[in-house]
Amino acid sequence: SEEEMASAVAVLEQLMMEVLARSDLAEAMQLATIDALKPAIENARAAGIDAEELIPAQTQLENAYKPTARAKLKEAVLTRDIPSILAAIEQGKAVGLSVMAIAEASEIVKEEELKAQLRRRLAQLY
């Protein structure tokens, strides 16, 4: 019947969307870039691919953010600007940088806060 045919066509279209989404996802994982992974994961979700199947790509996407976060943290530490360092620390934590990577930046914040405190006390004395 026409109804069964329409149903079969819908199922085939859904399967084609899933096949294309999986293919795009595999390609994106080969490239391993944020620009490739992010839309491929979104398209796979839209195509109805199971969340569990997306975990490896999700993990790869999260890891792709780490080098940028690490670079921003180093850059912020060099400026010794407390708000910049704190923002970079938050970003680093958000993308899962190690405690060791963040520890140095946290120490710099403490040093700079101590210096600022000493400057304020000196200014009060004079």
Secondary structure, 3 states (H helix, E strand, C coil): CHHHHHHHHHHHHHHHHHHHHHHHHHHHHHHCCHHHHHHHHHHHHHCCCCHHHHHHHHHHHHHHHHHHHHHHHHHHHHHCCHHHHHHHHHHHHHCCCCHHHHHHHHHHHHHHHHHHHHHHHHHHHC
